[in-house]
Amino acid sequence: MIEIAENYKRITENVEKARSDYAPGSKIRIMAVTKGVPHEKVNHAVSFGIDLIGENRAQEFLQKHPFYAKKCEIHFIGGLQNNKVKYIIDKVSVIQSADSLKLISEINRRAVNSGLIMNLLIEVNIGCEYSKNGVEAGRLPVLLAQADELENVKLRGLMAIPPINAEENIYASMRRLYEDARAKVKQPDEFDTLSMGMSGDYVTAIKHGANIIRIGSALFGSR
Ligand SMILES: *Cc1c(COP(=O)(O)O)cnc(C)c1O
């Protein structure tokens, strides 16, 4: 477990360097992505400073959640089936993987039932990959406008998983989509999150405006 502390230190140093090079003055959050990681390790990471964790799989999350240390913010970042929304709605503060009106309507419905407002990032399939979730860039404006009409969800930004070894222009176009979207939503001040960058590309993502980076293997070791 000592490794996790060392990994975290290295990542924070790299992030700090990238921030001062490319985004001085901005705040960049490091999310620990916990898929396949036992709860003891997650709690260990939280004990030395991680304050944001990301969950991919509803089933796995529900099993581990009772054992998590309480003080941590949790976002859902994985593919989410409509029938799983009700299990996670009161356990996470942001759903980063909202990518269809059907899913967002279900999130809104469950949020109404639970008397809460759910924060959403819209996931964009920026590389147009068949295998990936996310809305196509061309459909993003319509989806944003539709989601913006729902009372119990709040649009907070965009999320993306650029293709492996993607050219930098993919990251740049993601930032452009984010800024265009912010100019159009009803509450632009609240639309403040670009979640992009993982273990292999977080420096590039920070260069292009990411303010949440999602780190799994570089922190916890390879899966
Ligand atoms: C697994 C995963 C990550 C972290 O990936 P690493 O390359 O291990 O850092 C980030 N985001 C999502 C959506 C993931 O599924």
The ligand as an SDF file (V2000), in Angstrom:
LIG
                    3D

 15 15  0  0  0  0  0  0  0  0999 V2000
  -10.9580    2.8500  -15.9210 C   0  0  0  0  0  0  0  0  0  0  0  0
  -11.3740    4.2390  -16.1900 C   0  0  0  0  0  0  0  0  0  0  0  0
  -10.5140    5.3180  -15.9260 C   0  0  0  0  0  0  0  0  0  0  0  0
   -9.1020    5.1450  -15.4000 C   0  0  0  0  0  0  0  0  0  0  0  0
   -8.3140    4.5000  -16.3320 O   0  0  0  0  0  0  0  0  0  0  0  0
   -6.7330    4.3210  -16.0990 P   0  0  0  0  0  0  0  0  0  0  0  0
   -6.1640    4.2840  -17.4500 O   0  0  0  0  0  0  0  0  0  0  0  0
   -6.5640    3.0740  -15.3290 O   0  0  0  0  0  0  0  0  0  0  0  0
   -6.2710    5.5140  -15.3300 O   0  0  0  0  0  0  0  0  0  0  0  0
  -10.9870    6.5970  -16.1760 C   0  0  0  0  0  0  0  0  0  0  0  0
  -12.2280    6.8130  -16.6430 N   0  0  0  0  0  0  0  0  0  0  0  0
  -13.0760    5.8110  -16.9050 C   0  0  0  0  0  0  0  0  0  0  0  0
  -14.4280    6.1290  -17.4270 C   0  0  0  0  0  0  0  0  0  0  0  0
  -12.6670    4.4960  -16.6940 C   0  0  0  0  0  0  0  0  0  0  0  0
  -13.5080    3.5000  -16.9690 O   0  0  0  0  0  0  0  0  0  0  0  0
  1  2  1  0
  2  3  1  0
  2 14  2  0
  3  4  1  0
  3 10  2  0
  4  5  1  0
  5  6  1  0
  6  7  2  0
  6  8  1  0
  6  9  1  0
 10 11  1  0
 11 12  2  0
 12 13  1  0
 12 14  1  0
 14 15  1  0
M  END
$$$$
